[in-house]
Amino acid sequence: MLTRRSALQQSACGFGYMALNAMMARQATAASNPLAERPTPLPVKAKRVIFLFMAGGVSHVDSFDRKPELERLDGKMMDFDDQRAIAKTGMGATQRVMKPLWEFKQRGQSGRWASELFPHMANMVDDLCFIHSMHTEGVAHGPATLFLHTGSTNFIRPSMGSWVSYGLGAENENLPSFVTISPSMGNGGPRNYGTAFLPAVYQGTALGRAGQPSSEATIRNLSNAMLKPDQQRRQFELLQSLNAEQLARTHGGSEYEAVINSYELAWRLQHRAPSVLDLAQESAETLKMYGIDEKPTDNFGRQCLMARRLAEQGVRYIQVNYSDNSNNPAWDQHSNMPKHADHAAAVDKPVAALLQDLKQRGLLEDTIVWWGGEFGRTPYSEKNGTGRDHNPTGFTVWLAGGGFKPGFAYGETDELGHMAIKDKVHMHDLHATILSQLGLDHEKLTYRYAGRDFRLTDVHGHVVKDLVA
């Protein structure tokens, strides 16, 4: 006779068996799915990154790094360690000091300095963590852009977004872990969102490209009007079985497995991505906040709103590119600094809207927003003209959310804004610090290739703890 006690004992064993089966199933899925979520070695302060890439190099001395000496010395000829001249001749050059073109004021309760170039961002300074002492490698756009994205100026290395995907896995199995919106084909092109020797599954998914309207930045061929949903499912299941058989016969390989994973992700994308990428689902108030359907903010506004929607759905690393497809990208004003105003008008309102939107939705707490370019610009006019040259020796970026100190400024450049001199932060250090906030130790996030352990920061970099709240 089955007593109540024995029934409970057998049920308990059954429940335990079912729980064990579920755990084993999850482990098997994680083992077969390279994008399964992974535990992190460090405490997690942020779950994702939105990188707002200002290609070409915004002038820090015209935007967020106020230098009164530039006003006083405007027009004076002075000797500078000109990086271009040093690269060519090993010597500096005499250049004409050039004052900022936009007026600076102290903003917010924190009293951070910001110019009229970015009036909307200036109103958000109490949410921003400024680094005024950035320095990097590469004096030209190509090497510096590659270094910003991959930690190397010339060798083929995985991009930062790929490292994040490799280290954390995907938060949403129905969407790519790494998305880049409107990337440029110049200055590294796909290498800036590529995987190099990491498994191909960690490569960034590109939505559109620079030079195209952002309204066209989508995933092509998502829908199939020729087949009904049940027919599509049967077709997909047949392809799955064929792929599995081929993988077993050939013993696969990372590229083949990546193709299979991409097909399976594409199947899931058909059901999820169209709604995520459909900005028409947003309210008229939200669209207006981002400047959509308005000039000059429509294009970048769409990119920023798309980034918020992707972040909301658990995409790990989202890059929003303000660029074009030339080798002399948007912010590269060598002979026409007033042109900065046109670019600022296109990005300022959308960037501020993104911060406000993330904040009011509670997403800014665990989302890192990173704004900046591959380098800054010189405090002197190039060839005594009306523009500024590249400056990798000292420039400004800002971070928001993700546990970084709000309304905070760190580091300094010299009195003219030319070189970082106090609390210097190298690009390797910035990479290490962002990874740390995501729960990743930059020294342990490695991948063995060709007999060596590689990492994003190579053998350099340290976490700048003073930036963290």
N, C-alpha and C positions, 0 to 999 in steps of 0.2 A: 504494500500500500504506500502511496506517495504522501508523506506527511508535509505539513506546511514548512517545517524546518528544512527537510531535504529539498523541497521545491525551491526554497530561497537559496540554498547552497548551490543547487544546479543552475539557478538563474544567475547567481552571482558569478559563477564560473563562465556562464554564457556571456554575461556583460563584459567580463574581463577579456574573454576571447575576442569579442567584437571590438573592444577598445584596442587590444593588441593588433588586430587586423588593420584597424584604422591607422594606428601609428606606423605600422610597417608599410602601409600603402603610401602614407605621406612621405616616409623616408625613401621609398622606391621612386616616387614622383620627383623628389628633390634630387636623387641621384641621376635620374634620366633627364631632368630639366635644368640646364645650366643657368636659367634665370630664376630659379626658386629663391625665395628670401633666405638670407643667411644671417646667423648671429654675428654680432660685432664685438671686437675686443675691448672697445671703449664705450663709456656711456653715450647714448644717442641724444644729442641736443636738437638735431634737425633730420628730417627724412628726405629732403629733396633740395635741389638747387635750381634757381632760374638765373641764368647768366645773360645779362644784357650787354652784348658785345658792340662797342662803339669803334668800328674798324677805322684805322687811319691815325688815331691818336688825338683825343680831345686836349685842347690847351688847358692845363691845370692852372696856369697863372692868369687865365682869363675867366675862370669858372669858380674853383673852390679853394685855391691856394693863394691867399692875398699877400702881396709883397709891396709894401709902401715904397721901398727903395726903387722899384721900377718907375714909379711916378716921378720921383726926385731926379733919377738919372736918365730919364727918357731922352734919347737922341745922342747920348754920350758914347764914344768909341771906347771899348774895353777889350782886354784880352780874356778869352774863354778857352776852356778845354773842349773845343769843338770836336765832337765825336767823329764826324765825317772827315774833318781835316786830319785828325789823329790817325784814322784808318788809312788815309792815303799817304800822309807824309811823316807821321809819327810826332807831329807838332800841333799845337792849338792854332787859334786864329783870332784876329781882331774883328770884333763885330759891334754893331750899333744896338744899344739897349732900346727895347720897345715896350712902352707901358701897356697895361691891359686896355682893351677896347670897351669893356663894360664895367660899370660902377659896382663896387663891392659894398655890402651892408651886413651887419650882424643880424642873424635871424633866430627866431624861436626863443624858447626859454633857455636853451643851451648856449645861445649867443654865437653859434658857429657862423663863420664868414662864408658868404656865397654872393656871386655876382648876378646882375640882371640877365645874364645869358640864359640861365635856367630859372625863371621865376617860380614855376610850379614845384620843381624839386627843391628850390630854396625854402618853400613853405613846409617842407617835410624834414628839415635838418634834425629835428628832435627824434626822428626815427632812424637816422643814418649814423653809421660808424665809419668815419673817414680815416684813410691811411694816406698821409701826406708824404711818406718817405719811401715810396715804391721805387725799385730799380730792377732792371732786367737785362737780358742778353739780346744782342742783335740790334744794329742801328738802322737796318732797312726793314720794310714791312714784312717781307717774306720770312726771314729768320725770326724776327720778333713775334710774328703771329704764330708761327709754328711753336716757338718756345712757350708762349702763353698757353697754347692748347695741349702741347705734348711734353713740355719740359726739355725739349731738345731743339736746337736751331737748325740742324741739318739731317741727323739720323732719323730713320723711320721708326717712330715710337707710337704707342697707343695714346689716344686722346684722353683728356681728363674724364669726359663723360663715359668713355668706355671703361676706364679704371673704376669709376663709381658703380657702373652696372655690374662689373666683374666682382667688386667687393661686397655689394649689398644685394644683388639680385633684383628682381622686379617686385614692386608692391602690388601691381595689378597685372595679372597674367593675360588680360585681354588687350593690353596696349603695350607698345614698345617701352623699354625702360629708359631709353635715351632718344630724345627728339631734338633736331636742330631746324629752326624755322628760317627759311629764306637764306641759306648759306651762300657764300661767294665761291665761285670757281677759281678765284685768284689767290695768290699768297698762301699756297698750300692746298687750297681746294678741299677735296674729300679727305685728305690726310688730317684735317682739323677735326673731323668727327669719325675717323677710321680707327681700326683696332690693331693695325700692324701685325704683331705676332700673337696677340690675344685671340682666342676663338672668335670667329667671325660673327657669332650671335650677339656680341656686345657692341657691334657697330651702331652708330647713330642712324636713326631714320630721318631722312631729309624731307621736309614739307616745303615744296616750292624751291625757288632759288632767287638769289639777289638779282634785281633788275626786272623781275616779274611782279605784277600786282599781288599783294598778299591775299586778295580774294581768291586767287588761283592756287594758294599754298595748301594743298590737300593731298590725300593719298589717291592716286589714280586707280580706276577700275575696281572700286570697292563693291559695286553692286553688279549683279548679273541678271539682266532683264530677260535672258533667253531661257532660263531654267527656273522652275518652281523651287521653293525652299527644300522640300523633301527630296527632289531630284539632286539638288546641290549637295545635300547631306550624304546621299548614297554615293555620289561621285567622290566626295571628300573621303569617305570611309574606304572606298576602293583604293584611292591614291595612298592612304595611310598604310594599308596592308601591303601594297606593292613596295612602298618605301622601306617598310620594316623588313621585308624579305631581302631587298637589295642590300640594306645595311648589314644584315646578318651574313649574307654571302661574301661581301667585300670587306668585312670588318671595319667598315665606315671610315672614320676620319673626321676631324673637327669641321672641315668645310662642308662635307656631305651632311653631317648632323645639323649644321647651321642652316643648310637649305631646307631640310625636313622641318626644323623648328620654325623657320620663316614661313613655310607653307601653312603650318598649323596656326601660327600667330595670325597670318593673313585671314584664315577662316574665322577666327574669333573677332578679328578687326571688322569684318563685314557687318557684324551685328552690333558692335560697340562704337567704333570710330565715327561713323556718320553723325551720330547725335553729339558726340564730344566736339567735333569740328564745326558744328552748325551754330554759328553766332546768332542766327535769327531767333534762337531760343532765349536770348538775353532780352531784358527789358529795355525799353526806349531810354530810360534814365541811365542805365549802365552803358549803353552804346554812346550816349552823349558824353558821359564822364570820360570815356577813352578817346573821344574826338572822332568817332567813326562816322562816315558820311560827311566829314568836314575837311576842308583843306587848311593846312598841309598835313593833318594828323591821321587821316584815314588809314593809310598804309601801315604805319608802325602801330597805330592803335589796334588794328586787327591782330597783328602779331602778338602784342602784349595781352590782349584779351584771350587769345588762343592759348597763350602760356598759362594764364590763370586757370582756364578750363582743364588743361592737361595736368597741371599741378593738383587740382581738385580731385582728379581721377587717379592719382598715384603714380604719375610718371616721375622717375627719379631725377633725371637731369634734363633740363630744358634750356636750350640756347636760343636766344632771340637776336638775330643779326641785323644791325643797321649798317649796310654796306652796299657795294655794287660789285660788278664782276671785273673791274679793272685792277691793275697792279698798283694804282694810286687811289686808294679807297676814300670813302666819304669825307672823313674829318682831316684829310691830308692837305691843309691850306698852306702851301709853300709861298704863295705870292698873293693871297687874297684872304686875309684873316676875317674880314667882315662876312665871308661865306659861312663861317661858323654859325651865324645867326639863323640862316636858313635851315641848317641841320638841327639846331637846337629847337626851333619852332616845330619841327616834325616829331621829335622824340620827347620833349619835356612834359607835355600834358599826358601822353600815354603812360610814361614811366611813373609819374606821380599817381595816376589813376590806378595802376597796377598795385602800388604800395597800399593805397587806401582800400582797394578792393580786398586784397589779401588780409589786411588788418581787420576789416569789419566782418570778414567771414571766419576769423580765428585761424587762418592759415599761415600768417606771418610768423607765428611763434615757432613753427617747425619747418619753415621754408627759408632758405638762405637766398636773398636777392643780391647778386653781385653785378655792379655796374662799372665799366671801364674799358679801356682800349689796350693795345699792345705796348704803348709807351705814351709819354706826354709830348710837349713841344717846348722849344727853347725860349728863354726870356729875351732873346735878341732877334732882330729881323734877319731873315735869310738874305745874304748878298745885299744887305742894306736896303731891302725892298719892303713889301707890305705884308709879308707872311712870316711864318715861323717854321724852323726845321724840326726834325725828329729829335726827341730827347729821352733816351733810355736810362739816364743817370738819376733822374728824379721826377716823379709824377704822382698823381692822386687817383685812387679808386675809392669807391665806398661799398659797404656791405650793409644789409638790413635784415632783421629777423634772425631766426636760427640760433639764438643765444648770444649774438654779438651785442656789445654795449651800444645803446641808442644815444644819440646826441653827443657822441664822443669823437675826439680827434686824436690821432696817434702819429708820432713822428714829425719830422720837419725837414724841409729843404733849406738851402742856404738863403741869404738875404735877398737873392734875386730869383730864387726858385729853380736854379739850374741843377744842383746836385743834392741828393739826399745826404743829410749829415747827422741826424739824430734819430735813434731808434729805427735804423734802416730795416726795411722789409724787402727781401728779394722775392721774385716770383715763385721760387721754390718754397719759401716760407709761407706765402699766401696759399699755395696748393696744400701744403702740410696742414695749415690751420683749418681750412675748409673741410678737408678730409677728417680731421679730428672731430669737428662738430657733427659730422655724419656718423661718428663712432668708429672710424677707421684710423689705424695707426699707419702713417705713411712709410714707416720703416719696415712694417710687416706686410703691407699690401704689395706682395711681390708675385712675379710669374717667372718660372724658369724657362729660359729659351737659349739654345745654343751653348749650354753648359754654364749659364750665368743667371743669377736672380736679378731681374729688372724691376724697377719701380718708377712711379711718376716723378719723384724727386731725385732720382738717380742716387748719388751718395751725399746729397746735400739736404738743406731745409731744416727748419725747426718751427715748432708750433709757437705762435705769438700769443701767449696766454693773457697778456694785458688787454687784448681785444675782446675777451670773452666776459660776459656779465657774470 
